[in-house]
């Protein structure tokens, strides 16, 4: 395959033996460019830097936060200055009021740890929600499908499934359509995955979120009703603006809020009331958003904090572990949920995890181990919420309709020979270049982007205007 076709390769992070004492993490968690060379970057976990290297021949892109070819990599450190936030924190949400917050439309508890429906842990299913962020393409599609093989099933005999938060650039829309056809859930990240979105306006969030939904509809044949969830890039919620867009454009739930390491995990909740835990990102909504569900990401960690703590699985430093050690780490992390209040065990991944054979094998071992435990179910984010809104005892779930694959409406089967589109990409602030996009539908005139989700070169503005939603 020629170098003219960009293949997005996420780094195989190998913890280096070099001295990292001189490097200071800009933020407690995340990947950051090495100030000396574009071949390296630092993975920060709880404020501690781990020096990591890109695979041979690749360079770290400090905007997209992955390793790619030299001529495409934007070497860092690149300073980002989020737009100032001018909205006043008016109409602040109040603390949980149990008397006025009833399922199925509202759920809260004092500290977020109470099981819905008042069920005992032994009668509560332990839901595992595997999620995957970013573009879907040749670099990760086979890795994902290797997890969801036909013989890996839930207690009701239905195959395990995951939720994919799709971003646009480098995505293969025929493969995305195939994931949906096979029963996986599709949700929205954003089009650009740009840093600093947390400080942007309602209109900009609408461009990114609604535009991504429109692109998926047009090029993967997925209806808007099938895409009801979203996740903010880098787990930086967009303050009140993002959640106004959620309410106005038919989204039902969000999964952007990280929870710091705590003893008992937090259950999903609605944003009718104040968030029942510390907002790790510092950009969570301050107002009440009635009926909007939040699936928080409890920090992953073990008692010794070996590997640090992380919201995304691949941000914990497990790259020096063999598959059995990875399994042991995941089991201890999981049992904090399973042996206590059985809050959903969210497992968010980037492609990075699957670039390490040890991590990939360790994950498979964990899935097989978890499937043997009583009352454990691998479900999508929306399936988890459907149980939360209508809690049923674990011993009745074999016939729970929302989890029954036989009741699912099967979408149109993807094509066998997708169109391979070579398109001009004209970003708003940058030179033109070429992007490639596979789809079962007609190729657009140019590469779709924010404001031009059809790729016809004509900017769409009406649907993003806040005033038009009133």
PyMOL commands that set and color helices and strands:
alter all, ss='L'
color gray80, all
select helices_A, chain A and resi 98-100+116-118+121-123+141-147+173-181+197-199+202-220+224-226+233-235+239-248+313-315+323-338+351-355+357-371+381-389+394-399+401-403+405-407+462-464+466-469
alter helices_A, ss='H'
color red, helices_A
select strands_A, chain A and resi 30-33+40-45+48-53+59-61+66-68+126-134+163-166+185-188+229-230+253-254+258-259+269-271+289-294+297-298+345-349+376-378+419-425+433-439
alter strands_A, ss='S'
color yellow, strands_A
deselect
rebuild
show_as cartoon
